[in-house]
Amino acid sequence: MPDYRQPITDAMVDILNQAFEADPGAMHALLCNCVPANQGLIEMPHILVDAYNDQFKTLSMMGVINGMLSAAGLPKVAIKWSEERDEKGRCKLLGFCVYEEPRKEEEASDGNKAE
């Protein structure tokens, strides 16, 4: 049976990048701005809420998109940021990609577990 998951997420990344190319400002505002999340949203298993501390929890459109993808068993998407920062210390949104899980700290750069 073919694995349909990656092509769907790849299509989502393509659509997000096309929309970003068409209107970078609108996509930045839509996907990077957060709104306060109430307890109902926090408790939803497939909505990804950002927690900055125990009293301040927010939701962005990326949390909604990735919540839907993960609920369907699909890979998540991520925002690509520049390494350079502007005069206010902010990175620039460059586009979108498939999310890759961070490597565990105990793994060495060669893929072997560190001792």
VMD Tcl script that builds the backbone (N, CA, C; Angstrom):
set m [mol new atoms 345]
animate dup $m
set s [atomselect $m all]
$s set {name element resname resid chain x y z} {
  {N N MET 1 A 0.851 -1.181 0.000}
  {CA C MET 1 A 0.000 0.000 0.000}
  {C C MET 1 A 0.900 1.248 0.000}
  {N N PRO 2 A 0.664 2.182 -0.880}
  {CA C PRO 2 A 1.517 3.384 -0.946}
  {C C PRO 2 A 1.319 4.277 0.267}
  {N N ASP 3 A 2.377 4.967 0.641}
  {CA C ASP 3 A 2.324 5.900 1.757}
  {C C ASP 3 A 1.918 7.271 1.206}
  {N N TYR 4 A 0.696 7.674 1.478}
  {CA C TYR 4 A 0.148 8.929 0.969}
  {C C TYR 4 A 0.518 10.127 1.846}
  {N N ARG 5 A 1.062 9.875 3.033}
  {CA C ARG 5 A 1.243 10.954 4.004}
  {C C ARG 5 A 2.197 12.037 3.544}
  {N N GLN 6 A 3.366 11.676 3.079}
  {CA C GLN 6 A 4.355 12.683 2.706}
  {C C GLN 6 A 3.886 13.553 1.540}
  {N N PRO 7 A 3.294 12.967 0.470}
  {CA C PRO 7 A 2.827 13.844 -0.616}
  {C C PRO 7 A 1.786 14.873 -0.176}
  {N N ILE 8 A 0.941 14.517 0.784}
  {CA C ILE 8 A -0.059 15.481 1.268}
  {C C ILE 8 A 0.635 16.628 1.993}
  {N N THR 9 A 1.565 16.305 2.871}
  {CA C THR 9 A 2.286 17.360 3.584}
  {C C THR 9 A 3.124 18.187 2.617}
  {N N ASP 10 A 3.753 17.542 1.634}
  {CA C ASP 10 A 4.516 18.288 0.623}
  {C C ASP 10 A 3.610 19.256 -0.124}
  {N N ALA 11 A 2.382 18.836 -0.440}
  {CA C ALA 11 A 1.425 19.724 -1.123}
  {C C ALA 11 A 1.055 20.899 -0.218}
  {N N MET 12 A 0.897 20.646 1.079}
  {CA C MET 12 A 0.597 21.733 2.020}
  {C C MET 12 A 1.739 22.746 2.049}
  {N N VAL 13 A 2.980 22.249 2.082}
  {CA C VAL 13 A 4.147 23.136 2.072}
  {C C VAL 13 A 4.162 23.963 0.790}
  {N N ASP 14 A 3.891 23.334 -0.352}
  {CA C ASP 14 A 3.857 24.062 -1.626}
  {C C ASP 14 A 2.800 25.160 -1.611}
  {N N ILE 15 A 1.613 24.857 -1.102}
  {CA C ILE 15 A 0.530 25.847 -1.042}
  {C C ILE 15 A 0.922 27.002 -0.125}
  {N N LEU 16 A 1.483 26.694 1.044}
  {CA C LEU 16 A 1.917 27.754 1.961}
  {C C LEU 16 A 2.997 28.626 1.322}
  {N N ASN 17 A 3.940 28.005 0.617}
  {CA C ASN 17 A 4.995 28.782 -0.044}
  {C C ASN 17 A 4.445 29.629 -1.181}
  {N N GLN 18 A 3.480 29.124 -1.936}
  {CA C GLN 18 A 2.860 29.914 -3.005}
  {C C GLN 18 A 2.122 31.117 -2.418}
  {N N ALA 19 A 1.402 30.887 -1.329}
  {CA C ALA 19 A 0.689 31.988 -0.684}
  {C C ALA 19 A 1.679 33.008 -0.123}
  {N N PHE 20 A 2.785 32.540 0.442}
  {CA C PHE 20 A 3.808 33.441 0.974}
  {C C PHE 20 A 4.427 34.269 -0.146}
  {N N GLU 21 A 4.692 33.635 -1.286}
  {CA C GLU 21 A 5.247 34.360 -2.429}
  {C C GLU 21 A 4.266 35.417 -2.943}
  {N N ALA 22 A 2.980 35.084 -2.919}
  {CA C ALA 22 A 1.959 36.022 -3.401}
  {C C ALA 22 A 1.786 37.210 -2.461}
  {N N ASP 23 A 1.852 36.982 -1.148}
  {CA C ASP 23 A 1.654 38.064 -0.180}
  {C C ASP 23 A 2.386 37.738 1.125}
  {N N PRO 24 A 3.706 38.030 1.160}
  {CA C PRO 24 A 4.490 37.694 2.352}
  {C C PRO 24 A 3.967 38.341 3.636}
  {N N GLY 25 A 3.535 39.573 3.551}
  {CA C GLY 25 A 3.051 40.267 4.748}
  {C C GLY 25 A 1.813 39.619 5.336}
  {N N ALA 26 A 0.879 39.273 4.495}
  {CA C ALA 26 A -0.352 38.640 4.974}
  {C C ALA 26 A -0.061 37.271 5.582}
  {N N MET 27 A 0.789 36.489 4.923}
  {CA C MET 27 A 1.105 35.155 5.447}
  {C C MET 27 A 1.873 35.256 6.761}
  {N N HIS 28 A 2.782 36.212 6.862}
  {CA C HIS 28 A 3.507 36.406 8.118}
  {C C HIS 28 A 2.520 36.739 9.230}
  {N N ALA 29 A 1.623 37.683 8.976}
  {CA C ALA 29 A 0.652 38.079 10.000}
  {C C ALA 29 A -0.263 36.920 10.383}
  {N N LEU 30 A -0.715 36.180 9.402}
  {CA C LEU 30 A -1.644 35.083 9.657}
  {C C LEU 30 A -0.989 33.936 10.425}
  {N N LEU 31 A 0.228 33.602 10.082}
  {CA C LEU 31 A 0.854 32.410 10.653}
  {C C LEU 31 A 1.756 32.674 11.854}
  {N N CYS 32 A 2.172 33.894 12.053}
  {CA C CYS 32 A 3.099 34.180 13.146}
  {C C CYS 32 A 2.453 34.869 14.337}
  {N N ASN 33 A 1.339 35.535 14.119}
  {CA C ASN 33 A 0.669 36.182 15.236}
  {C C ASN 33 A -0.101 35.156 16.041}
  {N N CYS 34 A -0.147 35.384 17.332}
  {CA C CYS 34 A -0.816 34.454 18.240}
  {C C CYS 34 A -1.943 35.153 18.969}
  {N N VAL 35 A -2.915 34.369 19.371}
  {CA C VAL 35 A -4.026 34.874 20.172}
  {C C VAL 35 A -4.069 34.074 21.465}
  {N N PRO 36 A -4.582 34.667 22.540}
  {CA C PRO 36 A -4.692 33.911 23.783}
  {C C PRO 36 A -5.575 32.682 23.591}
  {N N ALA 37 A -5.191 31.580 24.224}
  {CA C ALA 37 A -5.958 30.336 24.134}
  {C C ALA 37 A -6.630 30.059 25.479}
  {N N ASN 38 A -7.908 29.703 25.430}
  {CA C ASN 38 A -8.606 29.372 26.674}
  {C C ASN 38 A -8.422 27.893 27.006}
  {N N GLN 39 A -8.938 27.480 28.141}
  {CA C GLN 39 A -8.747 26.112 28.612}
  {C C GLN 39 A -9.339 25.093 27.633}
  {N N GLY 40 A -10.434 25.453 26.978}
  {CA C GLY 40 A -11.042 24.537 26.005}
  {C C GLY 40 A -10.089 24.206 24.870}
  {N N LEU 41 A -9.401 25.215 24.328}
  {CA C LEU 41 A -8.413 24.969 23.270}
  {C C LEU 41 A -7.205 24.215 23.803}
  {N N ILE 42 A -6.776 24.578 24.994}
  {CA C ILE 42 A -5.602 23.930 25.590}
  {C C ILE 42 A -5.833 22.432 25.743}
  {N N GLU 43 A -7.037 22.041 26.079}
  {CA C GLU 43 A -7.349 20.632 26.317}
  {C C GLU 43 A -7.631 19.841 25.050}
  {N N MET 44 A -7.758 20.494 23.911}
  {CA C MET 44 A -8.019 19.768 22.665}
  {C C MET 44 A -6.754 18.994 22.277}
  {N N PRO 45 A -6.897 17.704 22.001}
  {CA C PRO 45 A -5.708 16.891 21.740}
  {C C PRO 45 A -4.995 17.220 20.428}
  {N N HIS 46 A -5.684 17.798 19.469}
  {CA C HIS 46 A -5.056 18.026 18.171}
  {C C HIS 46 A -4.884 19.499 17.826}
  {N N ILE 47 A -4.996 20.363 18.806}
  {CA C ILE 47 A -4.680 21.777 18.607}
  {C C ILE 47 A -3.377 22.035 19.350}
  {N N LEU 48 A -2.373 22.550 18.644}
  {CA C LEU 48 A -1.055 22.762 19.237}
  {C C LEU 48 A -0.960 24.186 19.783}
  {N N VAL 49 A -1.040 24.290 21.099}
  {CA C VAL 49 A -1.012 25.567 21.798}
  {C C VAL 49 A 0.402 25.803 22.311}
  {N N ASP 50 A 0.895 27.029 22.145}
  {CA C ASP 50 A 2.212 27.401 22.666}
  {C C ASP 50 A 2.066 27.806 24.122}
  {N N ALA 51 A 2.931 27.288 24.963}
  {CA C ALA 51 A 2.898 27.612 26.382}
  {C C ALA 51 A 4.184 28.332 26.755}
  {N N TYR 52 A 4.065 29.599 27.126}
  {CA C TYR 52 A 5.236 30.372 27.535}
  {C C TYR 52 A 5.461 30.274 29.032}
  {N N ASN 53 A 4.417 30.037 29.761}
  {CA C ASN 53 A 4.479 29.740 31.190}
  {C C ASN 53 A 3.104 29.195 31.577}
  {N N ASP 54 A 2.892 28.929 32.824}
  {CA C ASP 54 A 1.623 28.324 33.228}
  {C C ASP 54 A 0.419 29.251 33.044}
  {N N GLN 55 A 0.646 30.552 32.984}
  {CA C GLN 55 A -0.480 31.471 32.862}
  {C C GLN 55 A -0.672 32.036 31.457}
  {N N PHE 56 A 0.272 31.864 30.546}
  {CA C PHE 56 A 0.192 32.501 29.230}
  {C C PHE 56 A 0.306 31.453 28.133}
  {N N LYS 57 A -0.827 31.123 27.532}
  {CA C LYS 57 A -0.853 30.130 26.465}
  {C C LYS 57 A -1.500 30.767 25.237}
  {N N THR 58 A -0.878 30.539 24.071}
  {CA C THR 58 A -1.364 31.176 22.856}
  {C C THR 58 A -1.535 30.155 21.736}
  {N N LEU 59 A -2.284 30.563 20.740}
  {CA C LEU 59 A -2.547 29.736 19.576}
  {C C LEU 59 A -2.244 30.551 18.319}
  {N N SER 60 A -1.542 29.929 17.381}
  {CA C SER 60 A -1.302 30.553 16.079}
  {C C SER 60 A -1.946 29.679 15.011}
  {N N MET 61 A -2.025 30.197 13.802}
  {CA C MET 61 A -2.585 29.410 12.709}
  {C C MET 61 A -1.712 28.187 12.434}
  {N N MET 62 A -0.395 28.276 12.688}
  {CA C MET 62 A 0.468 27.101 12.526}
  {C C MET 62 A 0.043 25.995 13.483}
  {N N GLY 63 A -0.380 26.361 14.688}
  {CA C GLY 63 A -0.860 25.360 15.637}
  {C C GLY 63 A -2.121 24.669 15.151}
  {N N VAL 64 A -2.994 25.424 14.501}
  {CA C VAL 64 A -4.223 24.839 13.946}
  {C C VAL 64 A -3.880 23.923 12.767}
  {N N ILE 65 A -3.041 24.413 11.844}
  {CA C ILE 65 A -2.657 23.612 10.670}
  {C C ILE 65 A -1.965 22.325 11.116}
  {N N ASN 66 A -0.985 22.440 11.991}
  {CA C ASN 66 A -0.258 21.251 12.432}
  {C C ASN 66 A -1.119 20.326 13.275}
  {N N GLY 67 A -2.074 20.875 13.994}
  {CA C GLY 67 A -3.010 20.035 14.733}
  {C C GLY 67 A -3.845 19.181 13.795}
  {N N MET 68 A -4.312 19.771 12.712}
  {CA C MET 68 A -5.093 19.007 11.735}
  {C C MET 68 A -4.237 17.952 11.055}
  {N N LEU 69 A -3.017 18.317 10.689}
  {CA C LEU 69 A -2.124 17.345 10.053}
  {C C LEU 69 A -1.823 16.174 10.984}
  {N N SER 70 A -1.489 16.470 12.235}
  {CA C SER 70 A -1.144 15.391 13.159}
  {C C SER 70 A -2.361 14.528 13.490}
  {N N ALA 71 A -3.549 15.137 13.543}
  {CA C ALA 71 A -4.762 14.352 13.788}
  {C C ALA 71 A -4.998 13.343 12.674}
  {N N ALA 72 A -4.569 13.683 11.463}
  {CA C ALA 72 A -4.724 12.784 10.313}
  {C C ALA 72 A -3.531 11.845 10.160}
  {N N GLY 73 A -2.592 11.907 11.093}
  {CA C GLY 73 A -1.409 11.053 11.017}
  {C C GLY 73 A -0.402 11.506 9.981}
  {N N LEU 74 A -0.446 12.796 9.636}
  {CA C LEU 74 A 0.436 13.347 8.609}
  {C C LEU 74 A 1.597 14.105 9.240}
  {N N PRO 75 A 2.725 14.203 8.543}
  {CA C PRO 75 A 3.840 15.019 9.044}
  {C C PRO 75 A 3.419 16.484 9.169}
  {N N LYS 76 A 4.010 17.187 10.117}
  {CA C LYS 76 A 3.705 18.599 10.337}
  {C C LYS 76 A 4.557 19.475 9.419}
  {N N VAL 77 A 4.181 20.741 9.332}
  {CA C VAL 77 A 4.939 21.726 8.561}
  {C C VAL 77 A 5.595 22.704 9.531}
  {N N ALA 78 A 6.620 23.400 9.046}
  {CA C ALA 78 A 7.349 24.352 9.887}
  {C C ALA 78 A 7.629 25.620 9.091}
  {N N ILE 79 A 7.867 26.679 9.811}
  {CA C ILE 79 A 8.274 27.940 9.202}
  {C C ILE 79 A 9.793 27.942 9.096}
  {N N LYS 80 A 10.323 28.359 7.939}
  {CA C LYS 80 A 11.773 28.523 7.762}
  {C C LYS 80 A 12.109 29.979 8.073}
  {N N TRP 81 A 13.083 30.161 8.944}
  {CA C TRP 81 A 13.513 31.498 9.351}
  {C C TRP 81 A 14.946 31.750 8.900}
  {N N SER 82 A 15.262 33.012 8.667}
  {CA C SER 82 A 16.638 33.388 8.346}
  {C C SER 82 A 17.495 33.262 9.599}
  {N N GLU 83 A 18.778 33.064 9.395}
  {CA C GLU 83 A 19.698 33.074 10.535}
  {C C GLU 83 A 20.074 34.501 10.890}
  {N N GLU 84 A 20.078 35.383 9.897}
  {CA C GLU 84 A 20.399 36.788 10.125}
  {C C GLU 84 A 19.211 37.469 10.799}
  {N N ARG 85 A 19.541 38.482 11.580}
  {CA C ARG 85 A 18.504 39.253 12.277}
  {C C ARG 85 A 18.523 40.702 11.814}
  {N N ASP 86 A 17.346 41.336 11.869}
  {CA C ASP 86 A 17.266 42.745 11.497}
  {C C ASP 86 A 17.721 43.616 12.670}
  {N N GLU 87 A 17.605 44.932 12.517}
  {CA C GLU 87 A 18.079 45.855 13.546}
  {C C GLU 87 A 17.315 45.717 14.866}
  {N N LYS 88 A 16.133 45.110 14.829}
  {CA C LYS 88 A 15.361 44.878 16.052}
  {C C LYS 88 A 15.579 43.473 16.610}
  {N N GLY 89 A 16.494 42.720 15.994}
  {CA C GLY 89 A 16.806 41.381 16.482}
  {C C GLY 89 A 15.871 40.287 16.002}
  {N N ARG 90 A 15.075 40.590 14.970}
  {CA C ARG 90 A 14.103 39.616 14.480}
  {C C ARG 90 A 14.636 38.870 13.262}
  {N N CYS 91 A 14.304 37.586 13.190}
  {CA C CYS 91 A 14.616 36.793 12.000}
  {C C CYS 91 A 13.547 37.053 10.949}
  {N N LYS 92 A 13.863 36.758 9.712}
  {CA C LYS 92 A 12.929 36.977 8.612}
  {C C LYS 92 A 12.302 35.647 8.198}
  {N N LEU 93 A 10.990 35.661 7.997}
  {CA C LEU 93 A 10.298 34.477 7.506}
  {C C LEU 93 A 10.712 34.259 6.051}
  {N N LEU 94 A 11.217 33.062 5.750}
  {CA C LEU 94 A 11.696 32.756 4.400}
  {C C LEU 94 A 10.741 31.867 3.614}
  {N N GLY 95 A 9.895 31.126 4.309}
  {CA C GLY 95 A 8.991 30.194 3.645}
  {C C GLY 95 A 8.654 29.049 4.578}
  {N N PHE 96 A 8.287 27.914 3.987}
  {CA C PHE 96 A 7.799 26.789 4.766}
  {C C PHE 96 A 8.470 25.501 4.319}
  {N N CYS 97 A 8.484 24.512 5.206}
  {CA C CYS 97 A 9.092 23.215 4.910}
  {C C CYS 97 A 8.390 22.151 5.741}
  {N N VAL 98 A 8.710 20.906 5.471}
  {CA C VAL 98 A 8.218 19.814 6.298}
  {C C VAL 98 A 8.980 19.849 7.614}
  {N N TYR 99 A 8.281 19.719 8.718}
  {CA C TYR 99 A 8.890 19.754 10.053}
  {C C TYR 99 A 9.734 18.509 10.271}
  {N N GLU 100 A 10.920 18.705 10.826}
  {CA C GLU 100 A 11.779 17.589 11.204}
  {C C GLU 100 A 11.940 17.608 12.711}
  {N N GLU 101 A 11.712 16.454 13.333}
  {CA C GLU 101 A 11.864 16.348 14.787}
  {C C GLU 101 A 13.304 16.685 15.162}
  {N N PRO 102 A 13.514 17.443 16.243}
  {CA C PRO 102 A 14.883 17.734 16.679}
  {C C PRO 102 A 15.586 16.452 17.101}
  {N N ARG 103 A 16.881 16.421 16.865}
  {CA C ARG 103 A 17.678 15.268 17.291}
  {C C ARG 103 A 17.765 15.256 18.798}
  {N N LYS 104 A 17.776 14.081 19.363}
  {CA C LYS 104 A 17.932 13.950 20.806}
  {C C LYS 104 A 19.347 14.339 21.194}
  {N N GLU 105 A 19.490 14.941 22.365}
  {CA C GLU 105 A 20.801 15.396 22.827}
  {C C GLU 105 A 21.800 14.268 22.962}
  {N N GLU 106 A 21.308 13.074 23.322}
  {CA C GLU 106 A 22.250 11.983 23.552}
  {C C GLU 106 A 22.806 11.396 22.264}
  {N N GLU 107 A 22.294 11.817 21.105}
  {CA C GLU 107 A 22.837 11.326 19.849}
  {C C GLU 107 A 24.015 12.193 19.420}
  {N N ALA 108 A 25.091 11.573 19.064}
  {CA C ALA 108 A 26.253 12.300 18.579}
  {C C ALA 108 A 26.011 12.697 17.127}
  {N N SER 109 A 26.832 13.564 16.590}
  {CA C SER 109 A 26.635 14.040 15.224}
  {C C SER 109 A 26.765 12.926 14.197}
  {N N ASP 110 A 27.427 11.828 14.534}
  {CA C ASP 110 A 27.546 10.732 13.592}
  {C C ASP 110 A 26.388 9.741 13.687}
  {N N GLY 111 A 25.390 10.045 14.508}
  {CA C GLY 111 A 24.224 9.194 14.636}
  {C C GLY 111 A 24.342 8.144 15.728}
  {N N ASN 112 A 25.504 8.021 16.341}
  {CA C ASN 112 A 25.671 7.076 17.437}
  {C C ASN 112 A 25.325 7.757 18.752}
  {N N LYS 113 A 24.876 6.982 19.676}
  {CA C LYS 113 A 24.533 7.551 20.974}
  {C C LYS 113 A 25.796 7.989 21.693}
  {N N ALA 114 A 25.739 9.168 22.275}
  {CA C ALA 114 A 26.894 9.683 23.036}
  {C C ALA 114 A 26.942 8.975 24.384}
  {N N GLU 115 A 28.121 8.843 24.902}
  {CA C GLU 115 A 28.262 8.196 26.208}
  {C C GLU 115 A 28.568 9.196 27.279}
}
mol reanalyze $m
mol bondsrecalc $m
mol representation Tube
mol addrep $m
